[in-house]
Amino acid sequence: MWRRRSSVWANLGCVLLVVAGGALLWLPFHTQFELDDWAAELRARGVPARAVVDDRVTKEGGNRESPSTTMYFRYDLSGRTYEQEVGCVEVCRSAGDEVSIWVNPADPGDFVTDFGQLSGHRGRVQGVLGAVGFGILVLAVPLLLSRVPFRRWFPRRTRRRPVALVRGGGRFTGRSKHKGYGRR
């Protein structure tokens, strides 16, 4: 009885690990879709402005990754000067370059550039959680599949032995416990 109960809990734990890993893997994709929608909304409803790349800083990664580069934008809006960072993802402009941006009127530190990059470093935490979710799935899916009783649900088919042909075309001469009692 105890073994059966622990098996149920182990199966439930494997299922929960797969669900948690899937949810964590889904998170960065969901976040990216939300950020794409927000960028489109800022382009439609944001206040247009011109920003200048004030500085570009490259930091070496501590874990053998490629270096990360950040651009610092400076722009004027409603008589005030703002400075905000933008990560170099696909496009990295040089210091002194001018860039068209659309600023959120409710939050002047929030904008989207003409090349589609949002201000700040958004989605990094979700990306790390997605990688953790992928790792959990790599471990949990085989573990879950190992607990599925495939042999009970899909038993192996037994092969039938081929019929032996007897030479001479005579009676069957196989050995048996009952030697010819009915043949006499």
matplotlib code that plots the C-alpha trace (Angstrom):
import matplotlib.pyplot as plt

x = [0.0, 2.8, 4.5, 1.4, 0.9, 4.5, 4.1, 1.1, 3.0, 6.0, 3.8, 2.1, 5.5, 6.7, 3.6, 3.9, 7.6, 6.6, 3.8, 6.2, 8.9, 6.5, 5.1, 8.6, 9.6, 6.4, 7.1, 9.8, 7.7, 4.6, 6.7, 8.2, 4.7, 3.6, 6.6, 6.0, 2.4, 3.6, 6.2, 3.4, 1.2, 4.0, 4.5, 0.8, 0.1, 3.5, 5.0, 7.6, 11.0, 14.6, 17.3, 21.0, 23.2, 25.2, 27.4, 28.0, 29.4, 30.6, 30.9, 32.7, 30.6, 31.9, 30.8, 32.6, 29.6, 30.0, 30.3, 27.1, 26.8, 24.4, 23.6, 22.7, 20.1, 19.6, 16.4, 14.3, 10.6, 8.4, 11.4, 13.2, 16.2, 16.0, 18.6, 17.8, 19.7, 18.9, 20.5, 22.2, 20.2, 20.0, 21.1, 23.9, 24.4, 27.5, 27.9, 26.5, 24.0, 20.4, 17.5, 13.8, 11.9, 8.2, 7.9, 5.1, 3.5, 2.7, 6.2, 8.9, 11.6, 9.6, 10.1, 10.5, 13.2, 12.8, 14.5, 12.0, 14.0, 12.3, 14.1, 15.8, 16.7, 13.3, 12.7, 16.1, 14.7, 12.0, 14.7, 16.6, 13.4, 12.8, 16.2, 15.5, 12.1, 13.8, 16.3, 13.4, 11.7, 14.8, 14.9, 11.2, 9.8, 12.1, 11.4, 7.7, 7.8, 9.8, 6.9, 4.3, 3.3, 3.6, 3.9, 0.6, -1.2, 0.4, 1.4, 3.9, 2.4, 3.4, 4.8, 3.2, 5.7, 5.6, 4.0, 6.6, 6.5, 6.9, 8.9, 7.3, 3.8, 3.0, 1.5, 2.7, 5.6, 6.1, 7.0, 4.3, 3.5, 0.6, 2.2, -0.4, -3.0, -5.7, -4.1, -4.1]
y = [0.0, 2.5, 1.8, 2.6, 5.9, 7.1, 6.2, 8.5, 11.3, 10.7, 10.8, 13.9, 15.6, 14.7, 16.2, 19.3, 19.7, 19.4, 22.0, 24.4, 24.0, 24.6, 27.7, 29.1, 28.3, 30.1, 33.2, 34.9, 34.3, 35.8, 38.8, 39.3, 39.4, 41.9, 44.1, 44.0, 45.2, 47.9, 49.1, 49.3, 51.2, 53.7, 54.3, 55.0, 57.1, 58.3, 61.8, 61.9, 63.2, 63.1, 61.5, 61.6, 58.7, 60.3, 57.3, 53.7, 51.4, 47.8, 45.6, 42.3, 39.3, 37.4, 34.0, 33.8, 35.3, 38.0, 41.5, 43.4, 46.9, 49.6, 52.9, 56.0, 58.3, 61.9, 63.7, 66.8, 66.6, 69.5, 71.6, 68.9, 66.7, 63.0, 60.3, 56.6, 53.5, 51.1, 47.7, 46.9, 43.9, 44.0, 47.6, 49.5, 53.2, 55.2, 58.1, 61.3, 59.6, 60.9, 58.5, 59.1, 58.0, 57.9, 58.7, 57.6, 60.8, 59.3, 58.1, 60.2, 57.5, 55.0, 55.1, 53.1, 53.8, 53.9, 50.6, 49.0, 48.8, 49.8, 51.8, 49.9, 46.3, 44.6, 40.8, 39.8, 38.2, 36.4, 35.1, 33.6, 32.1, 30.6, 29.0, 27.5, 26.2, 24.6, 22.9, 21.7, 20.3, 18.5, 16.7, 16.3, 15.0, 11.8, 11.3, 11.5, 9.2, 6.7, 6.5, 5.8, 2.1, 1.6, -2.2, -2.5, -0.3, -1.6, -5.2, -6.8, -9.0, -12.6, -14.1, -17.3, -19.9, -20.9, -24.3, -26.9, -28.8, -32.6, -34.4, -37.3, -36.0, -38.6, -38.3, -35.8, -37.3, -34.8, -35.9, -35.8, -37.1, -39.0, -41.3, -42.6, -43.8, -42.7, -44.0, -47.7]
z = [0.0, 0.9, -2.4, -4.4, -2.6, -3.1, -6.8, -7.1, -5.4, -7.7, -10.8, -9.6, -8.9, -12.4, -14.0, -11.9, -12.9, -16.6, -16.1, -14.3, -16.9, -19.7, -18.0, -17.4, -21.0, -22.2, -20.2, -22.4, -25.6, -23.9, -22.7, -26.1, -27.7, -25.0, -25.6, -29.4, -28.8, -26.4, -29.0, -31.6, -29.2, -28.4, -32.1, -32.6, -29.4, -28.3, -28.5, -31.4, -30.4, -31.5, -29.4, -29.6, -28.7, -25.9, -25.0, -25.8, -23.1, -23.6, -20.6, -20.7, -19.7, -16.6, -17.8, -21.2, -23.0, -25.6, -24.2, -23.7, -25.1, -23.9, -25.6, -23.6, -25.3, -24.4, -25.6, -24.8, -24.1, -22.8, -21.9, -19.8, -20.8, -20.2, -20.4, -20.8, -21.7, -24.5, -24.9, -28.2, -29.4, -33.2, -33.8, -32.1, -33.0, -32.5, -30.1, -31.7, -34.0, -34.0, -33.6, -33.9, -30.8, -29.6, -25.9, -23.5, -22.4, -19.0, -18.4, -20.3, -19.5, -21.6, -25.4, -28.6, -31.2, -34.9, -35.1, -32.7, -29.5, -26.2, -23.6, -20.7, -20.6, -20.7, -20.7, -19.3, -16.2, -18.3, -20.6, -17.7, -16.4, -19.8, -19.9, -16.4, -17.7, -20.7, -18.3, -16.1, -19.2, -20.4, -17.0, -16.3, -19.6, -19.7, -16.0, -16.6, -19.6, -17.6, -15.1, -17.7, -17.7, -21.5, -21.1, -19.3, -21.7, -24.9, -24.2, -26.6, -29.2, -29.0, -32.1, -33.3, -34.3, -37.9, -38.6, -39.1, -42.4, -42.0, -44.7, -46.4, -46.1, -43.4, -40.0, -37.5, -35.6, -32.8, -29.3, -26.8, -23.3, -24.7, -27.2, -29.5, -27.0, -29.3, -32.5, -31.8]

ax = plt.figure().add_subplot(projection="3d")
ax.plot(x, y, z, "-o")
ax.set_aspect("equal")
plt.show()
